Amino acid sequence: MITSMIFFPDKTVYETPSDYGLSYEDVSLAISSKVKLHGWFLKAPEEKGVILFLHGNAGNISARVFKAKGWVKRGYSMFLVDYRGFGKSTGSIQHQDDVLQDASAALDWLMKERKYPAEKIVLYGESLGTHPAIRLAGKFPVAAVILEAPYPSFIELGKLHYPFVPSSMIQDFAFDNVRYIPEIKAPLFVLHGTHDEICPYAMSQQLFEKAPQPKEFMTVAEGVHNDLPMKAGENYWNKPVEFIERYRRT
């Protein structure tokens, strides 16, 4: 019951990078005999760095290709990967550690198979994906961390959206960002809409306050949970790009 309340995976492939004129590589990551992750790697011309994109709790990577196009256009390669049970990835999420394991495997692929050093990798977490992005940024000195519509923890969100569910029932899916964000070892950029109906704007501001410097918060006026690219326009990409390049390690 709890997993069905939290995760909304979709197996339908709505778009591929080729629909946007982008070349890409299909990537398969074997986690176990029962779990194999699927992802797309998009190589940017005149590459400045690479972004590991960790999406939210619904849909799959095919709904995020338009976001990737904006980054590739600006010189950043993209690795989009689906968690187990999403898109073409097999298996299912049974614990919050499964999400972290999947994100860790994707980062491991970039570092070991593609030979990207940590300082060339940007961790991008969207909603649910902000948790694995924060956790990995506490272990590796990556170039930067970008958090889109983050939250303090799923315990707090549960009190808001499912007040009838005891917090003890969500412990295996706490996704406690407040606990881990002080440990990040990279510059932090947060963007959030003022009218977010899923992860309230005020919650992300509270989380932002707990993060170490350097950091920057971008407010998207009247933005809701899933329309920030439309509401922010080109600044959806331009502002975090400016931030990344300001703190780029030489």
Disulfide bonds with the S-S distance in Angstrom:
none
